[in-house]
Amino acid sequence: MTGKKGMGHERVHGDTCTVPGCDRPYMSKGLCSMHYERKRKGYAMEAPPMVSGSVVDAFIERLFSEPQDECVIWPWARATMSGYAYRINPNGSNSVSRDLCRRHNGEPPTPEHQAAPTCERGREGCVNPKHLVWETGAENMARRRGKKMPQLRPPLTEDEVIAVLQAYSGGESTVSIARRMGVSYSRVYSICLKKTQVRPSFTRANALLTQLRSANR
């Protein structure tokens, strides 16, 4: 179906969002308003839709009424840069971990204390209150130095850079790509949106990057 949208721009998509499984009304660029905002802000496109506060509150209550030792991953919004669980909370902070740590351990000793995940999976969205402690930045660093931390991922190969560019041009968000490939969000963002060239030796990747930049002008 075609039609008109806005200042005379031709509409080339159907009446519903093009994201698989989403039947919300089309708004722009083939996306509904929710997925359009997620793509614009770099949020994961495949994350569940926002739910009512009562559903979120019930999930949080179960963390305390049915405690467990394993990591519990937050199923909704996560902060774009850090990956930590996030919610819009008019009665507290937007940091889910901070609110849960306050409830589990009491008020932070000082404003400088942070809700630190002892499982080291906060960036993956773990919100198990039993894994949260109040620590200053220095205390957190000292504790982590005493642990054997995971090895850093090797640099992306040229084929992996090409896969990043192809995924982004195909509509996948930078956050989703970063999580799937096990690299930092800033690395993926830099490749897709900031760099005019990756490594000089990556000739195929640089040619694809130039092609995508030209197509989006």
C-alpha positions as a Python dict, from the first residue, in 0.01 Angstrom:
ca = {
    (1, 'M'): (0, 0, 0),
    (2, 'T'): (122, 348, -79),
    (3, 'G'): (5, 684, 40),
    (4, 'K'): (121, 1020, 163),
    (5, 'K'): (292, 1093, 491),
    (6, 'G'): (408, 1432, 620),
    (7, 'M'): (548, 1690, 376),
    (8, 'G'): (455, 1506, 61),
    (9, 'H'): (690, 1214, 123),
    (10, 'E'): (567, 894, -38),
    (11, 'R'): (484, 611, 195),
    (12, 'V'): (622, 281, 73),
    (13, 'H'): (534, 49, 362),
    (14, 'G'): (213, -120, 463),
    (15, 'D'): (-21, -27, 744),
    (16, 'T'): (168, -217, 1015),
    (17, 'C'): (520, -224, 1155),
    (18, 'T'): (772, -431, 958),
    (19, 'V'): (939, -578, 1270),
    (20, 'P'): (851, -951, 1278),
    (21, 'G'): (571, -1025, 1522),
    (22, 'C'): (468, -660, 1565),
    (23, 'D'): (123, -557, 1441),
    (24, 'R'): (130, -198, 1565),
    (25, 'P'): (34, 78, 1320),
    (26, 'Y'): (304, 205, 1087),
    (27, 'M'): (451, 546, 1177),
    (28, 'S'): (774, 607, 984),
    (29, 'K'): (1048, 419, 795),
    (30, 'G'): (852, 96, 813),
    (31, 'L'): (828, 106, 1193),
    (32, 'C'): (564, 171, 1455),
    (33, 'S'): (625, 451, 1703),
    (34, 'M'): (772, 214, 1965),
    (35, 'H'): (1023, 48, 1731),
    (36, 'Y'): (1102, 380, 1560),
    (37, 'E'): (1205, 528, 1896),
    (38, 'R'): (1402, 214, 1986),
    (39, 'K'): (1599, 231, 1662),
    (40, 'R'): (1656, 606, 1701),
    (41, 'K'): (1785, 567, 2057),
    (42, 'G'): (1980, 246, 1993),
    (43, 'Y'): (1762, 22, 2210),
    (44, 'A'): (1721, -348, 2138),
    (45, 'M'): (1445, -392, 1880),
    (46, 'E'): (1359, -742, 2004),
    (47, 'A'): (1301, -639, 2370),
    (48, 'P'): (946, -698, 2501),
    (49, 'P'): (707, -402, 2486),
    (50, 'M'): (681, -186, 2792),
    (51, 'V'): (428, -323, 3037),
    (52, 'S'): (218, -171, 3310),
    (53, 'G'): (380, -74, 3637),
    (54, 'S'): (185, -346, 3818),
    (55, 'V'): (353, -618, 3610),
    (56, 'V'): (698, -474, 3679),
    (57, 'D'): (618, -436, 4050),
    (58, 'A'): (502, -799, 4065),
    (59, 'F'): (831, -912, 3905),
    (60, 'I'): (1027, -714, 4165),
    (61, 'E'): (819, -852, 4453),
    (62, 'R'): (900, -1206, 4338),
    (63, 'L'): (1271, -1127, 4364),
    (64, 'F'): (1220, -1088, 4740),
    (65, 'S'): (942, -1339, 4803),
    (66, 'E'): (1110, -1615, 4599),
    (67, 'P'): (1484, -1549, 4645),
    (68, 'Q'): (1732, -1750, 4441),
    (69, 'D'): (2107, -1772, 4402),
    (70, 'E'): (2127, -1760, 4023),
    (71, 'C'): (2135, -1440, 3821),
    (72, 'V'): (1794, -1295, 3734),
    (73, 'I'): (1796, -1100, 3408),
    (74, 'W'): (1575, -791, 3377),
    (75, 'P'): (1341, -860, 3080),
    (76, 'W'): (1264, -499, 2992),
    (77, 'A'): (1453, -179, 2914),
    (78, 'R'): (1827, -154, 2972),
    (79, 'A'): (2046, 157, 2967),
    (80, 'T'): (2190, 209, 2619),
    (81, 'M'): (2556, 255, 2711),
    (82, 'S'): (2593, 39, 3023),
    (83, 'G'): (2338, -238, 2972),
    (84, 'Y'): (2212, -205, 3332),
    (85, 'A'): (1842, -255, 3407),
    (86, 'Y'): (1645, 67, 3368),
    (87, 'R'): (1294, 187, 3434),
    (88, 'I'): (1120, 522, 3452),
    (89, 'N'): (1037, 550, 3821),
    (90, 'P'): (884, 877, 3947),
    (91, 'N'): (917, 755, 4308),
    (92, 'G'): (1283, 658, 4296),
    (93, 'S'): (1589, 642, 4074),
    (94, 'N'): (1570, 511, 3718),
    (95, 'S'): (1834, 254, 3812),
    (96, 'V'): (1663, -73, 3899),
    (97, 'S'): (1979, -204, 4067),
    (98, 'R'): (2005, 99, 4295),
    (99, 'D'): (1644, 72, 4407),
    (100, 'L'): (1677, -303, 4470),
    (101, 'C'): (2005, -260, 4657),
    (102, 'R'): (1844, 5, 4879),
    (103, 'R'): (1558, -230, 4961),
    (104, 'H'): (1789, -528, 5025),
    (105, 'N'): (2076, -354, 5206),
    (106, 'G'): (1928, -27, 5333),
    (107, 'E'): (2033, 323, 5235),
    (108, 'P'): (2380, 373, 5082),
    (109, 'P'): (2642, 482, 5340),
    (110, 'T'): (2731, 785, 5128),
    (111, 'P'): (2609, 942, 4800),
    (112, 'E'): (2927, 808, 4637),
    (113, 'H'): (2832, 444, 4701),
    (114, 'Q'): (2705, 252, 4398),
    (115, 'A'): (2489, -58, 4368),
    (116, 'A'): (2759, -305, 4260),
    (117, 'P'): (2673, -653, 4124),
    (118, 'T'): (2904, -911, 4280),
    (119, 'C'): (2819, -1154, 3999),
    (120, 'E'): (2976, -908, 3750),
    (121, 'R'): (2672, -946, 3525),
    (122, 'G'): (2511, -609, 3585),
    (123, 'R'): (2584, -507, 3226),
    (124, 'E'): (2391, -813, 3114),
    (125, 'G'): (2089, -701, 3317),
    (126, 'C'): (2118, -912, 3635),
    (127, 'V'): (1892, -769, 3908),
    (128, 'N'): (1911, -1040, 4176),
    (129, 'P'): (1911, -840, 4503),
    (130, 'K'): (2135, -1103, 4665),
    (131, 'H'): (2408, -1008, 4417),
    (132, 'L'): (2400, -636, 4500),
    (133, 'V'): (2619, -454, 4755),
    (134, 'W'): (2698, -90, 4825),
    (135, 'E'): (3051, -3, 4713),
    (136, 'T'): (3245, 307, 4622),
    (137, 'G'): (3425, 304, 4289),
    (138, 'A'): (3754, 229, 4465),
    (139, 'E'): (3601, -57, 4667),
    (140, 'N'): (3447, -203, 4355),
    (141, 'M'): (3779, -189, 4170),
    (142, 'A'): (3965, -348, 4462),
    (143, 'R'): (3714, -635, 4484),
    (144, 'R'): (3726, -697, 4112),
    (145, 'R'): (4106, -702, 4112),
    (146, 'G'): (4088, -986, 4359),
    (147, 'K'): (3884, -1190, 4111),
    (148, 'K'): (3991, -1354, 3791),
    (149, 'M'): (3805, -1144, 3535),
    (150, 'P'): (3697, -1276, 3194),
    (151, 'Q'): (3949, -1231, 2915),
    (152, 'L'): (3886, -937, 2684),
    (153, 'R'): (3746, -1025, 2345),
    (154, 'P'): (3996, -1013, 2056),
    (155, 'P'): (3956, -723, 1808),
    (156, 'L'): (3692, -766, 1539),
    (157, 'T'): (3809, -931, 1219),
    (158, 'E'): (3725, -779, 882),
    (159, 'D'): (3448, -1036, 826),
    (160, 'E'): (3301, -946, 1166),
    (161, 'V'): (3311, -574, 1085),
    (162, 'I'): (3129, -649, 759),
    (163, 'A'): (2871, -852, 953),
    (164, 'V'): (2820, -555, 1191),
    (165, 'L'): (2762, -317, 900),
    (166, 'Q'): (2526, -555, 723),
    (167, 'A'): (2325, -616, 1040),
    (168, 'Y'): (2290, -244, 1109),
    (169, 'S'): (2192, -164, 749),
    (170, 'G'): (1935, -444, 778),
    (171, 'G'): (1765, -272, 1073),
    (172, 'E'): (1924, -435, 1378),
    (173, 'S'): (2003, -190, 1659),
    (174, 'T'): (2359, -118, 1768),
    (175, 'V'): (2282, -244, 2120),
    (176, 'S'): (2149, -575, 1986),
    (177, 'I'): (2451, -619, 1758),
    (178, 'A'): (2691, -548, 2045),
    (179, 'R'): (2525, -801, 2275),
    (180, 'R'): (2505, -1068, 2005),
    (181, 'M'): (2869, -1030, 1902),
    (182, 'G'): (3008, -984, 2253),
    (183, 'V'): (3164, -641, 2196),
    (184, 'S'): (3108, -301, 2352),
    (185, 'Y'): (2821, -81, 2241),
    (186, 'S'): (3064, 206, 2179),
    (187, 'R'): (3264, -11, 1937),
    (188, 'V'): (2958, -98, 1729),
    (189, 'Y'): (2828, 260, 1743),
    (190, 'S'): (3166, 389, 1622),
    (191, 'I'): (3174, 148, 1327),
    (192, 'C'): (2815, 210, 1218),
    (193, 'L'): (2766, 579, 1285),
    (194, 'K'): (3095, 762, 1340),
    (195, 'K'): (3380, 618, 1141),
    (196, 'T'): (3444, 705, 777),
    (197, 'Q'): (3700, 424, 765),
    (198, 'V'): (3786, 122, 976),
    (199, 'R'): (4135, -30, 961),
    (200, 'P'): (4314, 68, 637),
    (201, 'S'): (4386, -299, 569),
    (202, 'F'): (4012, -382, 582),
    (203, 'T'): (3953, -291, 217),
    (204, 'R'): (3626, -483, 177),
    (205, 'A'): (3483, -341, 500),
    (206, 'N'): (3584, 13, 404),
    (207, 'A'): (3424, -27, 60),
    (208, 'L'): (3098, -143, 222),
    (209, 'L'): (3112, 142, 475),
    (210, 'T'): (3155, 397, 195),
    (211, 'Q'): (2866, 240, 4),
    (212, 'L'): (2634, 254, 307),
    (213, 'R'): (2732, 613, 387),
    (214, 'S'): (2655, 717, 28),
    (215, 'A'): (2319, 538, 32),
    (216, 'N'): (2212, 720, 349),
    (217, 'R'): (2295, 1072, 227),
}
